[in-house]
Amino acid sequence: MIVAPTRLLLIRAGLIFGTAAVLLVELLSFAGWLNRPVIITLWLVAAAAVGYFGYKRIRALILRELWTEATRGERAVAVILALLFAADLLIALLAPPNNFDSQTYHLPKIEHWVAQGGVDFYPTIIDRQLAMAPGAEYILLHLRLLTGGDSLYNLVQLAAGVFGALIASRITAQLAGGRRAQLLAALIFGTTPMVLLEATSTQTDLVVALWVGTVATLVLDERCRITPWPAMVLLGAAAGLTLLTKATGLLAAGPLLVWWFVAQLRRRAVLRAFAGTGIVVAMMALIAGPYLWRVETTYENPLGPEHLRGSISMQRHDPASVLINALRIAETALQTPAGPVGADAIRSLAHAIGVDPDARDITYWGATYPYESWPPDEDRVSFPVQGALILIAAVVLAWRRGPTRVYASLFWLSVLAYVILVKWQPWGNRLIVFLILLGTPLAALWVEPLLAYRRRAVAWLMSAVLAGGVAAGVAAVSFGWPRRLIGPGSIFTTSTMDERFIRRPEWGQDYRWAANAVNASGAKRVGIIQGYNTWEYPWWVLLKGDDLVSMQSLQPDIPPPPIESVDAVVCIDPPNGCAFYIPQQWNPQTQGPVTYAIRPKS
């Protein structure tokens, strides 16, 4: 019997959409047809094929399965979630993309792809534009070509957040949770501050969580049957999208796939288990292979240049270092408004066992522990209520018999893999969103019976804890940074352009000053000179219609164009300063950190 068939239908539809989106990008890029007319034509055909009838069927099923049979309390939970995601939808539509990383490398790569009509690598000093996995950006590229701009970009992560709540509820059902437990899972995930803040951004953590959760729910479907061939293809597609979006997701997807393989062997489907493994690997290669090949041929390693690998991956794996890494990650994730109250104890323990808590080999470069993570900022916000519920539940349910024990054990295995392989970093809370998604079904399964416990004090306590989690979610949506409904910098009182620079308001005037001068000069081909962590994307917004090219490159086989090939240059904080790159006869002009120069007429 299929569990929660409506949600399974939606999950499969999302998986097919994601797979088609990334494969189309690679195929059209290879054929030289990656342009707006082709994408619009393909999407019109797809919309005509699945639009009306699919919507009508799904709407009817959702009403019957998720609403008609619900109690008053369950409907209240659904309304809370609907209101929170509706508020996120409003923010996503009104606020422009203004995430720091998106300004530096997530969104500029999309503009380069559009400009060159393909996803081949190009010269740039920001090698994260090339080496960081592009799965989420491939989906954004479709929106860019369909709309001609970035007005719908934030909807991708919002959709991933909504689907994440659906997946959490379905996994709960697959682990024998009733309707109330399923709604609790959606509530716990959907009120997590990091989820609500990222759901209005162009980060990629919710997208990878979506694909990891898809792997989990599909594996749970297959544990009690011999997997049919189409289901193997879907499993491989979900794993491939995980790899193409963010490789850390494989720390959870990998153990889940091993569970599937063992389950097939236990059903004496040995040939199908090995054949299915081949299909999964083949789908992963089909989806992520072209990108990994480009990275391998450019950097001689499919994981990218050494300095990027070393900045994220743990270089020490002795028990003491792993323990300190785990404690720092846990404290940062569970931090309350009281601040990093346990940090001094962690630092003291680290020194006692011979570990430097700020050492580069276990800490992201330039960062020091502790870090104040509780404020509602999309890059760092903690989630003490949801995190505590998940961790406690994962301990308790690891002793329960049946598939729940296996699932909880695999959750802990994924957590262990993460703390062994990934360094602590100030913004690490957003990197573990996929673990939050996997853990919320466990929290729901543990909390649900406590709400009906015969000792009313226990039930009231759990209700108060859940209410605290909801309050944290409401605060994140209302006051969260850098896109908020209420307070200074509100999306209702701040202009769109000022919203774009809200992380660095001091840069806004200088960028616009230089862009206005370059536009007034009539320059058509403009070179960009920049630092490794400066913002490239605003130039693509402000210099709309111009041909923009990078005048620097960290890729030895992809040299930048000569400066004589451009009509003007814009420059911000490059190595050695702007004067190193711009000929003095171009008469460079500087304001703040920004410089521009116009090529003199012959």
Long-range contacts (C-beta under 8 A, 24 or more apart in sequence): 2-221, 3-170, 3-173, 3-174, 3-221, 4-65, 4-169, 4-170, 4-173, 4-174, 4-182, 5-61, 5-65, 6-58, 6-61, 6-62, 6-65, 6-66, 7-65, 7-166, 7-167, 7-169, 7-170, 8-170, 8-217, 8-221, 9-58, 9-61, 10-58, 10-163, 10-166, 11-163, 11-166, 11-167, 11-170, 11-214, 11-217, 11-218, 12-234, 13-54, 14-159, 14-163, 14-210, 14-214, 15-211, 15-214, 15-234, 15-237, 15-238, 15-241, 16-237, 18-135, 18-139, 18-211, 18-237, 18-241, 19-237, 19-240, 19-241, 19-287, 20-46, 21-138, 21-139, 21-142, 22-135, 22-138, 22-139, 22-241, 22-244, 22-287, 23-286, 23-287, 24-142, 25-119, 25-138, 25-141, 25-142, 26-119, 26-290, 26-291, 29-113, 29-117, 29-118, 29-119, 29-120, 30-118, 30-290, 32-117, 32-118, 34-113, 34-117, 34-118, 34-119, 34-145, 35-117, 35-145, 36-145, 36-146, 36-148, 39-142, 39-145, 39-146, 40-145, 40-146, 43-142, 43-146, 69-179, 70-179, 70-183, 71-180, 73-180, 74-179, 74-180, 74-183, 77-183, 77-184, 77-186, 77-187, 78-183, 80-187, 80-191, 80-470, 81-165, 81-186, 81-187, 81-190, 81-191, 84-190, 84-191, 84-196, 84-473, 84-474, 84-477, 85-158, 85-161, 85-162, 85-190, 85-199, 87-477, 87-478, 87-485, 88-158, 88-161, 88-196, 88-199, 88-200, 88-477, 89-155, 89-158, 90-485, 91-154, 91-200, 91-477, 91-483, 91-484, 91-485, 91-491, 92-154, 92-155, 92-157, 92-158, 92-199, 92-200, 93-151, 93-154, 93-155, 94-491, 94-492, 95-154, 95-200, 95-483, 95-491, 95-499, 96-150, 96-151, 96-496, 96-499, 96-500, 97-150, 97-153, 97-154, 97-201, 97-202, 97-500, 97-537, 98-482, 98-483, 98-499, 98-500, 98-501, 98-502, 98-503, 99-201, 99-202, 99-203, 99-378, 99-379, 99-482, 99-503, 100-379, 100-503, 101-203, 102-201, 102-202, 102-203, 102-537, 103-500, 103-503, 103-535, 103-536, 103-537, 103-538, 104-128, 104-533, 104-534, 104-535, 104-536, 104-537, 105-129, 105-132, 105-536, 106-132, 106-136, 106-137, 106-140, 106-202, 106-203, 106-204, 107-137, 107-140, 107-150, 107-153, 107-202, 107-537, 107-540, 108-536, 108-537, 108-540, 109-134, 109-137, 110-137, 110-140, 110-141, 110-144, 111-144, 111-537, 111-540, 111-548, 113-141, 114-141, 114-144, 114-145, 115-547, 115-548, 119-291, 119-294, 120-294, 121-294, 121-298, 121-555, 121-558, 122-550, 122-558, 123-549, 123-550, 123-552, 123-553, 123-555, 123-558, 123-559, 123-560, 123-561, 124-550, 124-552, 124-553, 124-554, 124-555, 125-530, 125-531, 125-532, 125-550, 125-552, 125-553, 125-554, 125-574, 125-575, 126-530, 126-532, 126-533, 126-536, 127-304, 127-305, 127-308, 127-554, 127-555, 128-308, 130-294, 130-295, 130-298, 130-304, 130-555, 131-295, 131-299, 131-303, 131-304, 131-305, 131-308, 132-304, 132-308, 133-204, 133-243, 133-244, 133-245, 133-246, 133-247, 133-288, 133-291, 134-244, 134-291, 135-204, 135-207, 135-208, 135-211, 135-241, 135-243, 135-244, 135-245, 135-246, 135-288, 136-202, 136-204, 136-207, 136-208, 136-245, 137-204, 138-244, 139-207, 140-202, 150-541, 153-202, 154-200, 154-201, 154-202, 156-202, 156-207, 157-198, 157-199, 157-200, 157-201, 157-202, 157-203, 157-204, 157-206, 157-207, 158-199, 158-200, 160-199, 160-206, 160-207, 160-209, 160-210, 161-190, 161-195, 161-196, 161-198, 161-199, 161-206, 162-199, 163-210, 163-213, 164-189, 164-195, 164-206, 164-209, 164-210, 164-213, 164-437, 165-189, 165-190, 167-210, 167-213, 167-214, 167-216, 167-217, 167-437, 168-213, 168-437, 168-440, 168-441, 168-444, 169-441, 170-217, 171-213, 171-216, 171-217, 171-220, 171-407, 171-438, 171-441, 172-440, 172-441, 172-444, 172-445, 174-217, 174-220, 174-221, 174-403, 175-220, 175-403, 175-404, 175-407, 175-441, 175-445, 176-402, 176-404, 177-441, 177-444, 177-445, 177-448, 178-448, 180-448, 180-451, 181-444, 181-445, 181-447, 181-448, 182-444, 184-443, 184-444, 184-447, 184-448, 184-466, 185-440, 185-441, 185-443, 185-444, 187-466, 187-469, 187-470, 188-386, 188-389, 188-390, 188-440, 188-443, 188-444, 188-447, 188-466, 188-469, 189-386, 189-436, 189-437, 189-440, 190-473, 191-386, 191-469, 191-470, 191-472, 191-473, 192-383, 192-386, 192-433, 192-436, 192-440, 192-469, 192-473, 193-376, 193-381, 193-382, 193-383, 193-472, 193-473, 193-475, 193-476, 193-480, 194-378, 194-381, 194-383, 194-429, 194-430, 194-433, 194-436, 194-476, 195-433, 195-436, 196-473, 196-476, 196-477, 196-480, 197-376, 197-377, 197-378, 197-381, 197-476, 197-477, 197-480, 197-483, 198-378, 198-430, 198-433, 200-378, 200-483, 201-378, 201-483, 203-378, 203-430, 204-245, 204-246, 205-246, 205-430, 205-431, 205-433, 205-434, 206-433, 207-245, 207-246, 208-242, 208-245, 208-246, 208-248, 208-249, 208-433, 208-434, 209-249, 209-433, 209-434, 209-436, 209-437, 210-437, 211-238, 211-239, 211-241, 211-242, 211-245, 211-249, 211-253, 212-242, 212-249, 212-252, 212-253, 212-434, 212-437, 212-438, 213-434, 213-437, 213-438, 214-238, 214-241, 215-239, 215-242, 215-252, 215-253, 215-256, 215-257, 216-252, 216-253, 216-256, 216-438, 219-256, 219-257, 219-259, 219-260, 220-403, 220-407, 222-260, 222-263, 222-264, 223-259, 223-260, 223-263, 223-403, 224-263, 225-267, 226-264, 226-267, 226-269, 226-272, 227-260, 227-264, 227-269, 227-272, 227-276, 229-279, 232-275, 232-276, 232-279, 232-280, 233-279, 233-283, 235-260, 235-276, 235-279, 235-280, 235-283, 236-279, 236-280, 236-281, 236-282, 236-283, 236-284, 237-283, 237-287, 239-280, 239-283, 239-284, 240-283, 240-284, 240-285, 240-286, 240-287, 240-288, 241-287, 243-284, 243-287, 243-288, 244-287, 244-288, 244-291, 247-303, 248-418, 248-421, 248-422, 248-431, 248-434, 249-434, 251-414, 251-417, 251-418, 251-421, 252-410, 252-411, 252-414, 252-417, 252-434, 252-435, 252-438, 255-410, 255-413, 255-414, 255-417, 256-410, 259-406, 259-410, 298-555, 298-557, 298-558, 305-554, 311-364, 311-365, 311-423, 312-364, 312-422, 312-423, 312-425, 313-421, 313-422, 313-423, 314-361, 314-362, 314-420, 314-421, 314-422, 314-423, 315-360, 315-361, 315-362, 316-359, 316-361, 316-362, 317-420, 320-353, 320-354, 320-355, 321-355, 321-361, 321-362, 322-419, 322-420, 323-353, 324-349, 324-350, 324-353, 324-355, 324-357, 324-362, 325-362, 325-419, 325-420, 325-423, 325-424, 326-419, 328-357, 328-369, 328-370, 328-424, 329-418, 329-419, 329-424, 329-428, 329-432, 330-391, 331-370, 332-370, 332-371, 332-373, 332-380, 332-382, 332-424, 332-426, 332-428, 332-429, 333-373, 333-382, 333-383, 333-384, 333-387, 333-428, 333-429, 333-432, 334-382, 334-383, 334-384, 334-387, 334-388, 335-372, 335-373, 335-374, 335-382, 335-384, 336-374, 336-382, 336-384, 337-374, 339-372, 339-374, 340-370, 340-371, 340-372, 340-373, 343-369, 343-370, 346-370, 362-423, 362-424, 363-423, 363-424, 363-425, 364-423, 364-424, 364-425, 364-426, 367-424, 367-425, 367-426, 369-424, 371-426, 373-426, 373-429, 375-481, 376-475, 376-476, 376-479, 376-480, 376-481, 377-480, 377-481, 377-482, 378-430, 378-480, 378-481, 378-482, 378-483, 379-426, 379-427, 379-430, 380-426, 380-427, 380-429, 380-430, 381-429, 381-476, 381-480, 382-429, 383-429, 383-436, 383-472, 384-472, 385-465, 385-466, 385-468, 385-469, 385-472, 386-436, 386-440, 386-443, 386-469, 387-436, 389-443, 389-446, 389-447, 389-465, 389-469, 390-436, 390-439, 390-440, 390-442, 390-443, 391-439, 392-443, 392-446, 393-439, 393-442, 393-443, 393-444, 393-445, 393-446, 393-447, 394-439, 394-442, 396-446, 397-442, 397-445, 397-446, 404-442, 404-445, 407-441, 407-442, 408-442, 411-435, 411-438, 411-439, 411-442, 414-438, 500-538, 500-541, 501-538, 504-535, 506-592, 507-535, 507-538, 507-572, 507-592, 507-593, 507-594, 509-591, 509-592, 510-591, 510-592, 510-593, 510-594, 511-535, 511-538, 511-539, 511-542, 511-572, 511-594, 512-542, 513-591, 513-594, 514-570, 514-589, 514-591, 514-594, 514-595, 514-596, 515-539, 515-542, 515-543, 515-570, 517-589, 517-596, 517-598, 518-543, 518-546, 518-568, 518-570, 518-596, 518-598, 519-543, 519-546, 521-567, 521-568, 521-598, 522-567, 523-566, 523-567, 523-568, 523-598, 523-599, 524-567, 525-549, 525-565, 525-566, 525-567, 525-568, 526-566, 526-567, 526-568, 526-569, 526-570, 527-551, 527-561, 527-563, 527-566, 527-568, 527-569, 527-570, 528-569, 528-570, 528-571, 529-569, 529-570, 529-571, 529-572, 529-574, 529-578, 529-581, 529-582, 530-571, 530-572, 530-573, 530-574, 531-572, 531-573, 531-574, 531-575, 532-575, 534-572, 534-573, 535-572, 539-570, 543-570, 551-581, 552-581, 564-599, 566-599, 567-598, 567-599, 568-596, 568-597, 568-598, 568-599, 569-596, 569-597, 570-594, 570-595, 570-596, 571-595, 571-596, 571-597
